[in-house]
Amino acid sequence: MMYYPKAPENIDPQMTEPSPIYKAELVKCISVVIFFILTYLALIVAATFIALFCFKVGLFIFSAASGTLAWLAGGGVFLIGALILFFVLKFVFSSYKTERRNLIEIHESEQPQLFDFIRKITLETQAPFPKKIYLSNEVNASVFYDSSFWSMFLPVRKNLLIGLGLVNSVTLSEFKAILAHEFGHFSQKSMKVGSYIYNANRIIHNLLFDNGGFFRTLQNIASVHIVLTICMYGVVAVVRGIQQILFAIYRLMNRQNMKLSREMEFHADSVAASVAGSNPLIQSLYRLELAEVSFSTALSTCNLLLEEQKQEKNIYPGHHFVMKYLGKENQLPIVHQLPQIDRNTFADFETSRINVQDQWASHPSTRDREEALLKWNVKAEEVYESAWTVFTNQEALQEMMTAKLYEGASIPPEPRVSGSFVENKFSEQQDHFQLPPWTKNYWDAKKFPAMNWNELSPESADAAIYTPEQIQLNKKLKGLESDIATLESIIRKDLQVSGFDFEGVKYMTKKAPEILEKLESEKSLLEAECQTLDLKLMKNHWQKAREKQIEPRFQQAYDETLGVQKKQTQFQLIHQEMLDIFRPVFSGKVNELSEVQNIIRKLGDQELKAVAIAREILNWNEKALALKSQQTPRLTKFINQVRIYLQGNAFNQEDINGLFDGLNHVTDALDEWCFIQKRKTLELIEP
């Protein structure tokens, strides 16, 4: 194939050998799996003995006594043993298949160039050719296989999944590197250990969490007679004990599996670099984070288009457009039609000083992967054509996969279909939600401060505003808030770690309260500094308005913005109150009808306040005609819809969902209204 990127030469054979750390983690994982198997076998043996014992006791009761109570007691004891044994064994008869509804299987006759491309990579990586190849819309590529209890003992061939969102975001050399990484997993014998852990986790997950039908059966049996109720309490007690044992193993196994998974990623990266070079994989790893955000944005845009009776025919040109737009917005170089990203691209945004090793992460950080790849620093000739070049009938394939996105969606009758809706709608949205460029995004996520116009004294406007140092203050404050939240999670033990890094120094978790106190003190000082800066900037804008002789218009627009910000705060409190009211329902803690009725009454009181604010937004928009077109029907539906939250003794989930969807729409409309007011105010004093 003329486009196939040539593999680098003179590769050190040690490069693709598993590292000592990899081997050590593999041994630990095997030990944990053996421990689980022994524990699970012990539970099966114990459950079998309990079942046999209960069977004998049941037979004894049947032979020793007669009558209804004797039959109930004997049958109840028999059920105790049978149900405990069934609980322990119920997973053996289940299987799991990867959901393929959103996938398309492709064959060599349809995509000969792609199959040839993949075959060459398998030869270079010495990996088996995949059993099947599937396409999805994701910005991803992965290995998967169907699994059951018996697949731990029988060989299972792996499938390859290629996301067209990924294909849309990489060059041919990068595509080769990514697929070679996946074939690095194909060639890993530790994938078999991964299969054991995966199935062991599914067994434990099944026994811990997938028990709705089992416990409903216990309830039904218990409702027959008090004797059976007592017996079912015995079953529940034994089951809870089994679950406690398995939960401890579940945590140990997952934590160890994550450690092995991270080493497997490093090894697969080495395999990829050995056949494609270090740089293509590094560049693609950094860009794919932007590609995922861009694809998510394109999907959100498709949802907005549906509200306008429009359906996108091909999302991929729109995805690429959004990715390039965001690249240019962040001043990234666009090379070969793709944004170029490296570790320094977003250095200004990395203001966090706390670093925690996430023991539950299955992948190392991109930066750690880059450092590992640069140790080998394999050079290779790169082919910069798009990865689409190895696909046949590209546009038809893109349109077929785009149609998959709409399966199950509420598509309007006779929608207008086009292949450029996403680009146009996204551009329109960006223009609409754009404050004047000279403000450097300072006010995008900040509220205007309250101003006392009577206390301001005229003076010359300062020309040095929105400097890099001033912009950095907000970023620094966000970094502090993030670090404080991390430390609070460590103290509450929501984040279970043995230690953390602060400014490059390692600390034990017992030091977290001390560091937290220091950061909270810094935050108070920085908040005061930011508030002073906010007032200084707005005073500067007032001076500009005086110089342009539009002071009254500026003050009026500014005060109107403060009014909308006040409504935002009011609505946030209402929204939070409604979530708090309904929280016991979400957590399943409401059983009495009187409690349900009290919740509905409180919900209704807050709903009236939310509807009143929605009416205010609509009344303003009738004159201003400034909100996006989808807001009016959304708000109108929220205001006019009659919602009945209780039907008989059960909650009406459809109307509850309608309520919270409506609350989210009001939040969106308020945010848009506030943004419009900010823009109107700032545009008055545009330089």
Disulfide bonds with the S-S distance in Angstrom:
none
